[in-house]
Amino acid sequence: MKLKHLFLSLLTLVLFFGISENVKANNTNLSSSNQAITYDYPVYDISEWQGKITDAQAQKLKTEVPFLILRVQYGSSYADKTFQANKAMLEKYDIPYGVYSFSQYEDADDAADEAKTLYQKAPNARFYVNDYEDQTVTSGSTDDATLSWLKEMRKYSGNKKVLLYSYQNFMLKYASKAISSYDGYWLAAYQSTEPTREHVLWQYTSSEYSAALNKKVDASISSSKPISWFLGSGSNNNNENNTNTQEVQFKNVNLKKIIKANTNSNIYDNVPGDTENSSDIVDNSNNYVAKNMKIDQQATNSKNEKYYHISYKGKSIGWISTSAVTRAVTYKKTKQKVRVNAYPTSNFYNHVPGSQLATKKKANGKTYANRVLTVNKVATKDGYKHQYFNCYYRGKLVGWIYGGSLVNK
């Protein structure tokens, strides 16, 4: 790290956390579409702002996330205050993790130094991320510097994945050539529908509530890659230990989920793979599409396949694969007025996107910019920062829109 860069890093130390969060939130111009999510467990990325993970929290995280992503450094001169402690806690409880460096490189050599430093601090990480969202390059091409970071990391990372994190506008301006050489793009876009820009991981919110940590965190999810793609060989689907036992392992949970569309998943009276009890098909998921289910138990069989015990309107239905359910959507009636903001990033739909009902766009959000609408229903989608609102304009139904594009009248 150059002396000049070190001096600048120290001067900006008190500001950089806020800069990072503000930059990550600047995603209002991203294109979007509805895409099915392949698994329901979000991935958290955390830093010293979330504090040190305790033993109790780590044990809860094992069932809440498939893996975590830890910040290691800000440039190569500032080490995250909680990384070493959190790394040790995750390794203690066998929780896989990837790592990222908030990049501050000034040129290609500086970028290589940051990558090398990241690896040296986290040699046991399952994958590595260049978090490039702050333009600090002062000499040479930004693409060349970003490629230099990657090439240096490749010297040490072996077969482990190396990703680039950024929001779309920044990436297109400063790393549009370099991105194709990385194993994948971790896209930051705080919006209600998944971006169409190709990516392997989508950071969709900065306010996902973590029951394990008892606080809101950044959260991401993938619709294109299995968990094993990020973690490499030997990983499992929800971060729980493979015990090679023939017995089914049960745990109590308290969840609400909805049944996905088009899965055609069987529902069983007992957990498939249970050597003590036979399992017979009692129903099919297609009979409960978009229905809210209460879940009181999760089971893992000897093949590490996971099942939920589901109930509907107080009646036990049976056991279904965890892949057949997704985030719950709850509705309630209301009577209020809202105003569409001047630059809405969401559109109006006939149903709440992600509700598993056949969803079609009814109107462009921009068409109703600054107009006051009447709302008769609100929908809460588990894990999302804002609600959805069913809107009317001058007595005519317009449709459902994400609350991030609205302001109270």
PyMOL commands that set and color helices and strands:
alter all, ss='L'
color gray80, all
select helices_A, chain A and resi 3-11+16-25+48-50+55-64+83-92+108-121+142-157+168-174+178-181+227-231+285-288+322-324+365-368+403-405
alter helices_A, ss='H'
color red, helices_A
select strands_A, chain A and resi 43-46+68-74+78-79+97-102+127-131+161-167+184-188+201-210+215-221+249-259+266-268+281-284+292-300+306-312+315-321+325-327+329-340+348-349+361-363+372-381+388-393+396-402+406-408
alter strands_A, ss='S'
color yellow, strands_A
deselect
rebuild
show_as cartoon
